[in-house]
Amino acid sequence: MSTNREINRHRMSVITQRAQIELAVERLSRFAELQRTYAGQLNEIGERLVQSSLFTAYCDCRALGVGKRADQILANHGIAPVEHGRDREREPA
């Protein structure tokens, strides 16, 4: 039989997971909007920062099990799908 403490702990973990998912989705949306809005206006460092932030938020969404939702957010912002795996151009020979 579960105690009240165990039930409350379970509820908190569910709330925390939902909050994590919503935070990751909101971050991805915000970074996608920044990339779309400021594309071409940023210097190389700014572009890299936005792209890195976008990729990190995307990875967080995938890790939390909402990869399809993340793909849809990128598509809605006109951003090409994120490549899964290493960037072939940057790999050492």
PyMOL Python script that loads the backbone (N, CA, C, O; Angstrom):
from pymol import cmd

cmd.read_pdbstr("""\
ATOM      1  N   MET A   1       0.836  -1.171   0.000  1.00  0.00           N
ATOM      2  CA  MET A   1       0.000   0.000   0.000  1.00  0.00           C
ATOM      3  C   MET A   1       0.888   1.243   0.000  1.00  0.00           C
ATOM      4  O   MET A   1       1.863   1.297   0.749  1.00  0.00           O
ATOM      5  N   SER A   2       0.575   2.227  -0.812  1.00  0.00           N
ATOM      6  CA  SER A   2       1.353   3.463  -0.911  1.00  0.00           C
ATOM      7  C   SER A   2       0.995   4.421   0.208  1.00  0.00           C
ATOM      8  O   SER A   2      -0.161   4.545   0.613  1.00  0.00           O
ATOM      9  N   THR A   3       2.011   5.082   0.684  1.00  0.00           N
ATOM     10  CA  THR A   3       1.775   6.100   1.702  1.00  0.00           C
ATOM     11  C   THR A   3       1.507   7.437   1.010  1.00  0.00           C
ATOM     12  O   THR A   3       1.769   7.599  -0.182  1.00  0.00           O
ATOM     13  N   ASN A   4       0.980   8.389   1.779  1.00  0.00           N
ATOM     14  CA  ASN A   4       0.731   9.719   1.228  1.00  0.00           C
ATOM     15  C   ASN A   4       2.026  10.353   0.723  1.00  0.00           C
ATOM     16  O   ASN A   4       2.032  11.042  -0.297  1.00  0.00           O
ATOM     17  N   ARG A   5       3.103  10.118   1.433  1.00  0.00           N
ATOM     18  CA  ARG A   5       4.395  10.683   1.031  1.00  0.00           C
ATOM     19  C   ARG A   5       4.817  10.147  -0.329  1.00  0.00           C
ATOM     20  O   ARG A   5       5.292  10.914  -1.167  1.00  0.00           O
ATOM     21  N   GLU A   6       4.655   8.850  -0.567  1.00  0.00           N
ATOM     22  CA  GLU A   6       5.009   8.256  -1.856  1.00  0.00           C
ATOM     23  C   GLU A   6       4.112   8.788  -2.966  1.00  0.00           C
ATOM     24  O   GLU A   6       4.584   9.050  -4.073  1.00  0.00           O
ATOM     25  N   ILE A   7       2.843   8.948  -2.683  1.00  0.00           N
ATOM     26  CA  ILE A   7       1.909   9.482  -3.677  1.00  0.00           C
ATOM     27  C   ILE A   7       2.292  10.908  -4.035  1.00  0.00           C
ATOM     28  O   ILE A   7       2.325  11.261  -5.214  1.00  0.00           O
ATOM     29  N   ASN A   8       2.579  11.728  -3.043  1.00  0.00           N
ATOM     30  CA  ASN A   8       2.975  13.115  -3.295  1.00  0.00           C
ATOM     31  C   ASN A   8       4.284  13.189  -4.069  1.00  0.00           C
ATOM     32  O   ASN A   8       4.436  14.027  -4.958  1.00  0.00           O
ATOM     33  N   ARG A   9       5.227  12.318  -3.736  1.00  0.00           N
ATOM     34  CA  ARG A   9       6.503  12.289  -4.449  1.00  0.00           C
ATOM     35  C   ARG A   9       6.270  11.948  -5.917  1.00  0.00           C
ATOM     36  O   ARG A   9       6.884  12.550  -6.798  1.00  0.00           O
ATOM     37  N   HIS A  10       5.384  10.984  -6.188  1.00  0.00           N
ATOM     38  CA  HIS A  10       5.063  10.616  -7.568  1.00  0.00           C
ATOM     39  C   HIS A  10       4.411  11.784  -8.301  1.00  0.00           C
ATOM     40  O   HIS A  10       4.762  12.065  -9.447  1.00  0.00           O
ATOM     41  N   ARG A  11       3.480  12.456  -7.664  1.00  0.00           N
ATOM     42  CA  ARG A  11       2.822  13.618  -8.282  1.00  0.00           C
ATOM     43  C   ARG A  11       3.834  14.695  -8.620  1.00  0.00           C
ATOM     44  O   ARG A  11       3.761  15.299  -9.690  1.00  0.00           O
ATOM     45  N   MET A  12       4.784  14.947  -7.719  1.00  0.00           N
ATOM     46  CA  MET A  12       5.796  15.966  -7.964  1.00  0.00           C
ATOM     47  C   MET A  12       6.686  15.589  -9.141  1.00  0.00           C
ATOM     48  O   MET A  12       7.071  16.456  -9.925  1.00  0.00           O
ATOM     49  N   SER A  13       7.017  14.312  -9.276  1.00  0.00           N
ATOM     50  CA  SER A  13       7.854  13.906 -10.400  1.00  0.00           C
ATOM     51  C   SER A  13       7.113  14.080 -11.717  1.00  0.00           C
ATOM     52  O   SER A  13       7.723  14.456 -12.718  1.00  0.00           O
ATOM     53  N   VAL A  14       5.813  13.814 -11.737  1.00  0.00           N
ATOM     54  CA  VAL A  14       5.017  14.009 -12.944  1.00  0.00           C
ATOM     55  C   VAL A  14       4.931  15.491 -13.281  1.00  0.00           C
ATOM     56  O   VAL A  14       5.102  15.875 -14.438  1.00  0.00           O
ATOM     57  N   ILE A  15       4.672  16.316 -12.294  1.00  0.00           N
ATOM     58  CA  ILE A  15       4.613  17.758 -12.516  1.00  0.00           C
ATOM     59  C   ILE A  15       5.958  18.259 -13.019  1.00  0.00           C
ATOM     60  O   ILE A  15       6.016  19.074 -13.941  1.00  0.00           O
ATOM     61  N   THR A  16       7.025  17.780 -12.425  1.00  0.00           N
ATOM     62  CA  THR A  16       8.351  18.210 -12.825  1.00  0.00           C
ATOM     63  C   THR A  16       8.632  17.814 -14.266  1.00  0.00           C
ATOM     64  O   THR A  16       9.185  18.611 -15.024  1.00  0.00           O
ATOM     65  N   GLN A  17       8.264  16.608 -14.658  1.00  0.00           N
ATOM     66  CA  GLN A  17       8.491  16.168 -16.026  1.00  0.00           C
ATOM     67  C   GLN A  17       7.679  17.009 -17.005  1.00  0.00           C
ATOM     68  O   GLN A  17       8.195  17.411 -18.048  1.00  0.00           O
ATOM     69  N   ARG A  18       6.438  17.276 -16.690  1.00  0.00           N
ATOM     70  CA  ARG A  18       5.617  18.125 -17.560  1.00  0.00           C
ATOM     71  C   ARG A  18       6.203  19.518 -17.675  1.00  0.00           C
ATOM     72  O   ARG A  18       6.232  20.098 -18.760  1.00  0.00           O
ATOM     73  N   ALA A  19       6.670  20.056 -16.560  1.00  0.00           N
ATOM     74  CA  ALA A  19       7.280  21.390 -16.566  1.00  0.00           C
ATOM     75  C   ALA A  19       8.558  21.390 -17.409  1.00  0.00           C
ATOM     76  O   ALA A  19       8.824  22.348 -18.135  1.00  0.00           O
ATOM     77  N   GLN A  20       9.339  20.328 -17.315  1.00  0.00           N
ATOM     78  CA  GLN A  20      10.554  20.227 -18.111  1.00  0.00           C
ATOM     79  C   GLN A  20      10.229  20.195 -19.600  1.00  0.00           C
ATOM     80  O   GLN A  20      10.899  20.842 -20.405  1.00  0.00           O
ATOM     81  N   ILE A  21       9.205  19.444 -19.955  1.00  0.00           N
ATOM     82  CA  ILE A  21       8.806  19.356 -21.359  1.00  0.00           C
ATOM     83  C   ILE A  21       8.353  20.715 -21.864  1.00  0.00           C
ATOM     84  O   ILE A  21       8.784  21.158 -22.929  1.00  0.00           O
ATOM     85  N   GLU A  22       7.495  21.375 -21.117  1.00  0.00           N
ATOM     86  CA  GLU A  22       7.005  22.685 -21.553  1.00  0.00           C
ATOM     87  C   GLU A  22       8.128  23.703 -21.644  1.00  0.00           C
ATOM     88  O   GLU A  22       8.149  24.525 -22.561  1.00  0.00           O
ATOM     89  N   LEU A  23       9.056  23.658 -20.707  1.00  0.00           N
ATOM     90  CA  LEU A  23      10.194  24.569 -20.745  1.00  0.00           C
ATOM     91  C   LEU A  23      11.043  24.307 -21.991  1.00  0.00           C
ATOM     92  O   LEU A  23      11.439  25.247 -22.680  1.00  0.00           O
ATOM     93  N   ALA A  24      11.318  23.052 -22.279  1.00  0.00           N
ATOM     94  CA  ALA A  24      12.123  22.712 -23.449  1.00  0.00           C
ATOM     95  C   ALA A  24      11.432  23.144 -24.739  1.00  0.00           C
ATOM     96  O   ALA A  24      12.079  23.673 -25.643  1.00  0.00           O
ATOM     97  N   VAL A  25      10.137  22.924 -24.826  1.00  0.00           N
ATOM     98  CA  VAL A  25       9.373  23.313 -26.021  1.00  0.00           C
ATOM     99  C   VAL A  25       9.355  24.838 -26.166  1.00  0.00           C
ATOM    100  O   VAL A  25       9.523  25.358 -27.269  1.00  0.00           O
ATOM    101  N   GLU A  26       9.155  25.542 -25.071  1.00  0.00           N
ATOM    102  CA  GLU A  26       9.159  27.007 -25.119  1.00  0.00           C
ATOM    103  C   GLU A  26      10.525  27.548 -25.526  1.00  0.00           C
ATOM    104  O   GLU A  26      10.614  28.489 -26.314  1.00  0.00           O
ATOM    105  N   ARG A  27      11.583  26.955 -24.992  1.00  0.00           N
ATOM    106  CA  ARG A  27      12.939  27.383 -25.367  1.00  0.00           C
ATOM    107  C   ARG A  27      13.180  27.149 -26.855  1.00  0.00           C
ATOM    108  O   ARG A  27      13.715  28.019 -27.542  1.00  0.00           O
ATOM    109  N   LEU A  28      12.790  25.985 -27.352  1.00  0.00           N
ATOM    110  CA  LEU A  28      12.978  25.685 -28.766  1.00  0.00           C
ATOM    111  C   LEU A  28      12.221  26.684 -29.632  1.00  0.00           C
ATOM    112  O   LEU A  28      12.759  27.188 -30.617  1.00  0.00           O
ATOM    113  N   SER A  29      10.986  26.967 -29.271  1.00  0.00           N
ATOM    114  CA  SER A  29      10.181  27.942 -30.028  1.00  0.00           C
ATOM    115  C   SER A  29      10.840  29.316 -30.023  1.00  0.00           C
ATOM    116  O   SER A  29      10.908  29.979 -31.058  1.00  0.00           O
ATOM    117  N   ARG A  30      11.319  29.740 -28.872  1.00  0.00           N
ATOM    118  CA  ARG A  30      11.946  31.056 -28.756  1.00  0.00           C
ATOM    119  C   ARG A  30      13.216  31.133 -29.608  1.00  0.00           C
ATOM    120  O   ARG A  30      13.420  32.118 -30.317  1.00  0.00           O
ATOM    121  N   PHE A  31      14.069  30.107 -29.546  1.00  0.00           N
ATOM    122  CA  PHE A  31      15.296  30.126 -30.343  1.00  0.00           C
ATOM    123  C   PHE A  31      15.005  30.019 -31.841  1.00  0.00           C
ATOM    124  O   PHE A  31      15.708  30.625 -32.650  1.00  0.00           O
ATOM    125  N   ALA A  32      13.981  29.258 -32.213  1.00  0.00           N
ATOM    126  CA  ALA A  32      13.591  29.166 -33.625  1.00  0.00           C
ATOM    127  C   ALA A  32      13.110  30.527 -34.121  1.00  0.00           C
ATOM    128  O   ALA A  32      13.431  30.934 -35.238  1.00  0.00           O
ATOM    129  N   GLU A  33      12.350  31.221 -33.300  1.00  0.00           N
ATOM    130  CA  GLU A  33      11.880  32.560 -33.667  1.00  0.00           C
ATOM    131  C   GLU A  33      13.050  33.533 -33.795  1.00  0.00           C
ATOM    132  O   GLU A  33      13.082  34.346 -34.719  1.00  0.00           O
ATOM    133  N   LEU A  34      14.009  33.456 -32.875  1.00  0.00           N
ATOM    134  CA  LEU A  34      15.194  34.313 -32.961  1.00  0.00           C
ATOM    135  C   LEU A  34      15.973  34.051 -34.244  1.00  0.00           C
ATOM    136  O   LEU A  34      16.409  34.988 -34.913  1.00  0.00           O
ATOM    137  N   GLN A  35      16.146  32.789 -34.582  1.00  0.00           N
ATOM    138  CA  GLN A  35      16.892  32.466 -35.798  1.00  0.00           C
ATOM    139  C   GLN A  35      16.159  32.986 -37.024  1.00  0.00           C
ATOM    140  O   GLN A  35      16.779  33.548 -37.927  1.00  0.00           O
ATOM    141  N   ARG A  36      14.845  32.803 -37.063  1.00  0.00           N
ATOM    142  CA  ARG A  36      14.077  33.259 -38.219  1.00  0.00           C
ATOM    143  C   ARG A  36      14.098  34.784 -38.306  1.00  0.00           C
ATOM    144  O   ARG A  36      14.273  35.340 -39.390  1.00  0.00           O
ATOM    145  N   THR A  37      13.922  35.455 -37.187  1.00  0.00           N
ATOM    146  CA  THR A  37      13.843  36.910 -37.169  1.00  0.00           C
ATOM    147  C   THR A  37      15.165  37.565 -37.521  1.00  0.00           C
ATOM    148  O   THR A  37      15.193  38.541 -38.271  1.00  0.00           O
ATOM    149  N   TYR A  38      16.261  37.040 -36.989  1.00  0.00           N
ATOM    150  CA  TYR A  38      17.554  37.700 -37.134  1.00  0.00           C
ATOM    151  C   TYR A  38      18.493  37.028 -38.124  1.00  0.00           C
ATOM    152  O   TYR A  38      19.674  37.371 -38.174  1.00  0.00           O
ATOM    153  N   ALA A  39      18.003  36.087 -38.905  1.00  0.00           N
ATOM    154  CA  ALA A  39      18.847  35.412 -39.895  1.00  0.00           C
ATOM    155  C   ALA A  39      19.451  36.459 -40.827  1.00  0.00           C
ATOM    156  O   ALA A  39      18.744  37.300 -41.383  1.00  0.00           O
ATOM    157  N   GLY A  40      20.753  36.391 -40.982  1.00  0.00           N
ATOM    158  CA  GLY A  40      21.441  37.320 -41.868  1.00  0.00           C
ATOM    159  C   GLY A  40      21.818  38.647 -41.228  1.00  0.00           C
ATOM    160  O   GLY A  40      22.596  39.403 -41.810  1.00  0.00           O
ATOM    161  N   GLN A  41      21.292  38.951 -40.048  1.00  0.00           N
ATOM    162  CA  GLN A  41      21.614  40.210 -39.381  1.00  0.00           C
ATOM    163  C   GLN A  41      22.711  40.041 -38.333  1.00  0.00           C
ATOM    164  O   GLN A  41      23.308  41.023 -37.891  1.00  0.00           O
ATOM    165  N   LEU A  42      22.973  38.817 -37.941  1.00  0.00           N
ATOM    166  CA  LEU A  42      23.955  38.559 -36.887  1.00  0.00           C
ATOM    167  C   LEU A  42      25.341  38.310 -37.483  1.00  0.00           C
ATOM    168  O   LEU A  42      25.471  37.866 -38.623  1.00  0.00           O
ATOM    169  N   ASN A  43      26.359  38.601 -36.698  1.00  0.00           N
ATOM    170  CA  ASN A  43      27.710  38.241 -37.129  1.00  0.00           C
ATOM    171  C   ASN A  43      27.887  36.737 -36.916  1.00  0.00           C
ATOM    172  O   ASN A  43      26.978  36.060 -36.435  1.00  0.00           O
ATOM    173  N   GLU A  44      29.044  36.231 -37.270  1.00  0.00           N
ATOM    174  CA  GLU A  44      29.284  34.779 -37.197  1.00  0.00           C
ATOM    175  C   GLU A  44      29.100  34.234 -35.779  1.00  0.00           C
ATOM    176  O   GLU A  44      28.532  33.157 -35.595  1.00  0.00           O
ATOM    177  N   ILE A  45      29.572  34.962 -34.798  1.00  0.00           N
ATOM    178  CA  ILE A  45      29.453  34.513 -33.407  1.00  0.00           C
ATOM    179  C   ILE A  45      27.990  34.483 -32.976  1.00  0.00           C
ATOM    180  O   ILE A  45      27.561  33.540 -32.312  1.00  0.00           O
ATOM    181  N   GLY A  46      27.229  35.495 -33.341  1.00  0.00           N
ATOM    182  CA  GLY A  46      25.806  35.543 -33.009  1.00  0.00           C
ATOM    183  C   GLY A  46      25.031  34.414 -33.656  1.00  0.00           C
ATOM    184  O   GLY A  46      24.173  33.793 -33.028  1.00  0.00           O
ATOM    185  N   GLU A  47      25.342  34.153 -34.928  1.00  0.00           N
ATOM    186  CA  GLU A  47      24.670  33.050 -35.628  1.00  0.00           C
ATOM    187  C   GLU A  47      24.984  31.718 -34.963  1.00  0.00           C
ATOM    188  O   GLU A  47      24.099  30.883 -34.776  1.00  0.00           O
ATOM    189  N   ARG A  48      26.250  31.525 -34.607  1.00  0.00           N
ATOM    190  CA  ARG A  48      26.654  30.278 -33.963  1.00  0.00           C
ATOM    191  C   ARG A  48      25.967  30.111 -32.602  1.00  0.00           C
ATOM    192  O   ARG A  48      25.555  29.011 -32.234  1.00  0.00           O
ATOM    193  N   LEU A  49      25.852  31.213 -31.866  1.00  0.00           N
ATOM    194  CA  LEU A  49      25.194  31.177 -30.566  1.00  0.00           C
ATOM    195  C   LEU A  49      23.726  30.776 -30.702  1.00  0.00           C
ATOM    196  O   LEU A  49      23.241  29.928 -29.953  1.00  0.00           O
ATOM    197  N   VAL A  50      23.021  31.381 -31.650  1.00  0.00           N
ATOM    198  CA  VAL A  50      21.612  31.047 -31.848  1.00  0.00           C
ATOM    199  C   VAL A  50      21.464  29.601 -32.322  1.00  0.00           C
ATOM    200  O   VAL A  50      20.591  28.877 -31.843  1.00  0.00           O
ATOM    201  N   GLN A  51      22.308  29.183 -33.253  1.00  0.00           N
ATOM    202  CA  GLN A  51      22.231  27.809 -33.754  1.00  0.00           C
ATOM    203  C   GLN A  51      22.546  26.792 -32.667  1.00  0.00           C
ATOM    204  O   GLN A  51      21.890  25.754 -32.580  1.00  0.00           O
ATOM    205  N   SER A  52      23.534  27.077 -31.845  1.00  0.00           N
ATOM    206  CA  SER A  52      23.886  26.166 -30.750  1.00  0.00           C
ATOM    207  C   SER A  52      22.753  26.081 -29.725  1.00  0.00           C
ATOM    208  O   SER A  52      22.432  25.003 -29.225  1.00  0.00           O
ATOM    209  N   SER A  53      22.164  27.214 -29.427  1.00  0.00           N
ATOM    210  CA  SER A  53      21.043  27.246 -28.479  1.00  0.00           C
ATOM    211  C   SER A  53      19.853  26.477 -29.036  1.00  0.00           C
ATOM    212  O   SER A  53      19.193  25.727 -28.318  1.00  0.00           O
ATOM    213  N   LEU A  54      19.591  26.671 -30.310  1.00  0.00           N
ATOM    214  CA  LEU A  54      18.497  25.967 -30.973  1.00  0.00           C
ATOM    215  C   LEU A  54      18.736  24.456 -30.937  1.00  0.00           C
ATOM    216  O   LEU A  54      17.824  23.687 -30.633  1.00  0.00           O
ATOM    217  N   PHE A  55      19.944  24.042 -31.245  1.00  0.00           N
ATOM    218  CA  PHE A  55      20.275  22.618 -31.255  1.00  0.00           C
ATOM    219  C   PHE A  55      20.153  22.011 -29.864  1.00  0.00           C
ATOM    220  O   PHE A  55      19.630  20.907 -29.711  1.00  0.00           O
ATOM    221  N   THR A  56      20.632  22.725 -28.849  1.00  0.00           N
ATOM    222  CA  THR A  56      20.560  22.228 -27.478  1.00  0.00           C
ATOM    223  C   THR A  56      19.109  22.070 -27.035  1.00  0.00           C
ATOM    224  O   THR A  56      18.748  21.061 -26.428  1.00  0.00           O
ATOM    225  N   ALA A  57      18.280  23.062 -27.338  1.00  0.00           N
ATOM    226  CA  ALA A  57      16.858  22.981 -26.983  1.00  0.00           C
ATOM    227  C   ALA A  57      16.192  21.827 -27.728  1.00  0.00           C
ATOM    228  O   ALA A  57      15.347  21.131 -27.166  1.00  0.00           O
ATOM    229  N   TYR A  58      16.567  21.620 -28.983  1.00  0.00           N
ATOM    230  CA  TYR A  58      16.029  20.515 -29.769  1.00  0.00           C
ATOM    231  C   TYR A  58      16.414  19.168 -29.140  1.00  0.00           C
ATOM    232  O   TYR A  58      15.580  18.272 -29.016  1.00  0.00           O
ATOM    233  N   CYS A  59      17.673  19.039 -28.750  1.00  0.00           N
ATOM    234  CA  CYS A  59      18.136  17.801 -28.105  1.00  0.00           C
ATOM    235  C   CYS A  59      17.398  17.553 -26.794  1.00  0.00           C
ATOM    236  O   CYS A  59      17.074  16.411 -26.467  1.00  0.00           O
ATOM    237  N   ASP A  60      17.133  18.618 -26.046  1.00  0.00           N
ATOM    238  CA  ASP A  60      16.378  18.481 -24.801  1.00  0.00           C
ATOM    239  C   ASP A  60      14.978  17.947 -25.092  1.00  0.00           C
ATOM    240  O   ASP A  60      14.483  17.076 -24.377  1.00  0.00           O
ATOM    241  N   CYS A  61      14.343  18.467 -26.135  1.00  0.00           N
ATOM    242  CA  CYS A  61      13.001  17.995 -26.498  1.00  0.00           C
ATOM    243  C   CYS A  61      13.029  16.517 -26.855  1.00  0.00           C
ATOM    244  O   CYS A  61      12.171  15.751 -26.416  1.00  0.00           O
ATOM    245  N   ARG A  62      14.013  16.117 -27.649  1.00  0.00           N
ATOM    246  CA  ARG A  62      14.124  14.701 -28.023  1.00  0.00           C
ATOM    247  C   ARG A  62      14.358  13.824 -26.796  1.00  0.00           C
ATOM    248  O   ARG A  62      13.767  12.752 -26.674  1.00  0.00           O
ATOM    249  N   ALA A  63      15.216  14.279 -25.893  1.00  0.00           N
ATOM    250  CA  ALA A  63      15.518  13.500 -24.693  1.00  0.00           C
ATOM    251  C   ALA A  63      14.290  13.357 -23.795  1.00  0.00           C
ATOM    252  O   ALA A  63      14.159  12.374 -23.066  1.00  0.00           O
ATOM    253  N   LEU A  64      13.398  14.333 -23.849  1.00  0.00           N
ATOM    254  CA  LEU A  64      12.184  14.294 -23.032  1.00  0.00           C
ATOM    255  C   LEU A  64      11.024  13.587 -23.751  1.00  0.00           C
ATOM    256  O   LEU A  64       9.916  13.512 -23.220  1.00  0.00           O
ATOM    257  N   GLY A  65      11.283  13.074 -24.951  1.00  0.00           N
ATOM    258  CA  GLY A  65      10.270  12.294 -25.658  1.00  0.00           C
ATOM    259  C   GLY A  65       9.311  13.094 -26.512  1.00  0.00           C
ATOM    260  O   GLY A  65       8.251  12.588 -26.882  1.00  0.00           O
ATOM    261  N   VAL A  66       9.655  14.334 -26.838  1.00  0.00           N
ATOM    262  CA  VAL A  66       8.762  15.147 -27.676  1.00  0.00           C
ATOM    263  C   VAL A  66       9.473  15.573 -28.963  1.00  0.00           C
ATOM    264  O   VAL A  66       9.368  16.719 -29.399  1.00  0.00           O
ATOM    265  N   GLY A  67      10.191  14.629 -29.555  1.00  0.00           N
ATOM    266  CA  GLY A  67      10.934  14.897 -30.785  1.00  0.00           C
ATOM    267  C   GLY A  67      10.050  15.286 -31.950  1.00  0.00           C
ATOM    268  O   GLY A  67      10.403  16.182 -32.717  1.00  0.00           O
ATOM    269  N   LYS A  68       8.904  14.631 -32.102  1.00  0.00           N
ATOM    270  CA  LYS A  68       8.002  14.965 -33.209  1.00  0.00           C
ATOM    271  C   LYS A  68       7.449  16.381 -33.045  1.00  0.00           C
ATOM    272  O   LYS A  68       7.292  17.117 -34.019  1.00  0.00           O
ATOM    273  N   ARG A  69       7.159  16.743 -31.806  1.00  0.00           N
ATOM    274  CA  ARG A  69       6.691  18.113 -31.530  1.00  0.00           C
ATOM    275  C   ARG A  69       7.804  19.111 -31.860  1.00  0.00           C
ATOM    276  O   ARG A  69       7.537  20.179 -32.411  1.00  0.00           O
ATOM    277  N   ALA A  70       9.022  18.772 -31.532  1.00  0.00           N
ATOM    278  CA  ALA A  70      10.164  19.640 -31.835  1.00  0.00           C
ATOM    279  C   ALA A  70      10.342  19.792 -33.344  1.00  0.00           C
ATOM    280  O   ALA A  70      10.577  20.896 -33.834  1.00  0.00           O
ATOM    281  N   ASP A  71      10.228  18.682 -34.083  1.00  0.00           N
ATOM    282  CA  ASP A  71      10.330  18.742 -35.543  1.00  0.00           C
ATOM    283  C   ASP A  71       9.249  19.655 -36.122  1.00  0.00           C
ATOM    284  O   ASP A  71       9.509  20.409 -37.060  1.00  0.00           O
ATOM    285  N   GLN A  72       8.049  19.590 -35.569  1.00  0.00           N
ATOM    286  CA  GLN A  72       6.946  20.422 -36.043  1.00  0.00           C
ATOM    287  C   GLN A  72       7.218  21.905 -35.760  1.00  0.00           C
ATOM    288  O   GLN A  72       6.912  22.763 -36.589  1.00  0.00           O
ATOM    289  N   ILE A  73       7.782  22.198 -34.615  1.00  0.00           N
ATOM    290  CA  ILE A  73       8.127  23.592 -34.282  1.00  0.00           C
ATOM    291  C   ILE A  73       9.133  24.130 -35.289  1.00  0.00           C
ATOM    292  O   ILE A  73       8.979  25.245 -35.787  1.00  0.00           O
ATOM    293  N   LEU A  74      10.155  23.348 -35.590  1.00  0.00           N
ATOM    294  CA  LEU A  74      11.149  23.782 -36.575  1.00  0.00           C
ATOM    295  C   LEU A  74      10.497  23.991 -37.939  1.00  0.00           C
ATOM    296  O   LEU A  74      10.764  24.987 -38.611  1.00  0.00           O
ATOM    297  N   ALA A  75       9.654  23.064 -38.345  1.00  0.00           N
ATOM    298  CA  ALA A  75       8.977  23.187 -39.631  1.00  0.00           C
ATOM    299  C   ALA A  75       8.099  24.434 -39.679  1.00  0.00           C
ATOM    300  O   ALA A  75       8.061  25.130 -40.694  1.00  0.00           O
ATOM    301  N   ASN A  76       7.397  24.715 -38.589  1.00  0.00           N
ATOM    302  CA  ASN A  76       6.531  25.895 -38.538  1.00  0.00           C
ATOM    303  C   ASN A  76       7.321  27.198 -38.659  1.00  0.00           C
ATOM    304  O   ASN A  76       6.789  28.211 -39.114  1.00  0.00           O
ATOM    305  N   HIS A  77       8.578  27.169 -38.255  1.00  0.00           N
ATOM    306  CA  HIS A  77       9.423  28.362 -38.341  1.00  0.00           C
ATOM    307  C   HIS A  77      10.283  28.365 -39.610  1.00  0.00           C
ATOM    308  O   HIS A  77      11.134  29.238 -39.785  1.00  0.00           O
ATOM    309  N   GLY A  78      10.059  27.394 -40.485  1.00  0.00           N
ATOM    310  CA  GLY A  78      10.800  27.333 -41.741  1.00  0.00           C
ATOM    311  C   GLY A  78      12.252  26.965 -41.578  1.00  0.00           C
ATOM    312  O   GLY A  78      13.098  27.382 -42.368  1.00  0.00           O
ATOM    313  N   ILE A  79      12.549  26.176 -40.547  1.00  0.00           N
ATOM    314  CA  ILE A  79      13.924  25.761 -40.277  1.00  0.00           C
ATOM    315  C   ILE A  79      14.075  24.306 -40.690  1.00  0.00           C
ATOM    316  O   ILE A  79      13.242  23.462 -40.359  1.00  0.00           O
ATOM    317  N   ALA A  80      15.150  24.027 -41.417  1.00  0.00           N
ATOM    318  CA  ALA A  80      15.407  22.663 -41.868  1.00  0.00           C
ATOM    319  C   ALA A  80      15.580  21.749 -40.668  1.00  0.00           C
ATOM    320  O   ALA A  80      16.050  22.187 -39.618  1.00  0.00           O
ATOM    321  N   PRO A  81      15.205  20.483 -40.811  1.00  0.00           N
ATOM    322  CA  PRO A  81      15.361  19.539 -39.697  1.00  0.00           C
ATOM    323  C   PRO A  81      16.805  19.481 -39.218  1.00  0.00           C
ATOM    324  O   PRO A  81      17.744  19.615 -40.003  1.00  0.00           O
ATOM    325  N   VAL A  82      16.960  19.284 -37.938  1.00  0.00           N
ATOM    326  CA  VAL A  82      18.287  19.173 -37.339  1.00  0.00           C
ATOM    327  C   VAL A  82      18.853  17.812 -37.703  1.00  0.00           C
ATOM    328  O   VAL A  82      18.168  16.793 -37.616  1.00  0.00           O
ATOM    329  N   GLU A  83      20.116  17.811 -38.112  1.00  0.00           N
ATOM    330  CA  GLU A  83      20.773  16.557 -38.468  1.00  0.00           C
ATOM    331  C   GLU A  83      21.050  15.756 -37.208  1.00  0.00           C
ATOM    332  O   GLU A  83      21.524  16.296 -36.208  1.00  0.00           O
ATOM    333  N   HIS A  84      20.755  14.485 -37.262  1.00  0.00           N
ATOM    334  CA  HIS A  84      21.055  13.592 -36.145  1.00  0.00           C
ATOM    335  C   HIS A  84      22.414  12.975 -36.421  1.00  0.00           C
ATOM    336  O   HIS A  84      22.623  12.377 -37.477  1.00  0.00           O
ATOM    337  N   GLY A  85      23.323  13.113 -35.498  1.00  0.00           N
ATOM    338  CA  GLY A  85      24.662  12.577 -35.692  1.00  0.00           C
ATOM    339  C   GLY A  85      25.657  13.694 -35.901  1.00  0.00           C
ATOM    340  O   GLY A  85      25.320  14.870 -35.764  1.00  0.00           O
ATOM    341  N   ARG A  86      26.869  13.333 -36.228  1.00  0.00           N
ATOM    342  CA  ARG A  86      27.955  14.303 -36.338  1.00  0.00           C
ATOM    343  C   ARG A  86      27.923  15.007 -37.682  1.00  0.00           C
ATOM    344  O   ARG A  86      27.458  14.451 -38.677  1.00  0.00           O
ATOM    345  N   ASP A  87      28.416  16.221 -37.701  1.00  0.00           N
ATOM    346  CA  ASP A  87      28.523  17.016 -38.915  1.00  0.00           C
ATOM    347  C   ASP A  87      29.733  16.534 -39.693  1.00  0.00           C
ATOM    348  O   ASP A  87      30.865  16.656 -39.225  1.00  0.00           O
ATOM    349  N   ARG A  88      29.505  15.993 -40.867  1.00  0.00           N
ATOM    350  CA  ARG A  88      30.576  15.386 -41.657  1.00  0.00           C
ATOM    351  C   ARG A  88      31.665  16.395 -42.039  1.00  0.00           C
ATOM    352  O   ARG A  88      32.836  16.026 -42.124  1.00  0.00           O
ATOM    353  N   GLU A  89      31.299  17.656 -42.269  1.00  0.00           N
ATOM    354  CA  GLU A  89      32.286  18.657 -42.667  1.00  0.00           C
ATOM    355  C   GLU A  89      33.256  18.981 -41.540  1.00  0.00           C
ATOM    356  O   GLU A  89      34.382  19.400 -41.805  1.00  0.00           O
ATOM    357  N   ARG A  90      32.848  18.799 -40.306  1.00  0.00           N
ATOM    358  CA  ARG A  90      33.684  19.158 -39.165  1.00  0.00           C
ATOM    359  C   ARG A  90      34.479  17.981 -38.607  1.00  0.00           C
ATOM    360  O   ARG A  90      35.333  18.161 -37.739  1.00  0.00           O
ATOM    361  N   GLU A  91      34.199  16.782 -39.102  1.00  0.00           N
ATOM    362  CA  GLU A  91      34.921  15.621 -38.590  1.00  0.00           C
ATOM    363  C   GLU A  91      36.372  15.659 -39.062  1.00  0.00           C
ATOM    364  O   GLU A  91      36.646  15.995 -40.214  1.00  0.00           O
ATOM    365  N   PRO A  92      37.296  15.314 -38.174  1.00  0.00           N
ATOM    366  CA  PRO A  92      38.700  15.253 -38.602  1.00  0.00           C
ATOM    367  C   PRO A  92      38.896  14.127 -39.608  1.00  0.00           C
ATOM    368  O   PRO A  92      38.213  13.105 -39.556  1.00  0.00           O
ATOM    369  N   ALA A  93      39.810  14.323 -40.493  1.00  0.00           N
ATOM    370  CA  ALA A  93      40.081  13.329 -41.555  1.00  0.00           C
ATOM    371  C   ALA A  93      40.794  12.125 -41.009  1.00  0.00           C
ATOM    372  O   ALA A  93      41.099  11.196 -41.758  1.00  0.00           O
TER     373      ALA A  93
END
""", "prot")
cmd.dss("prot")
cmd.show_as("cartoon", "prot")
cmd.util.cbc("prot")
cmd.orient("prot")
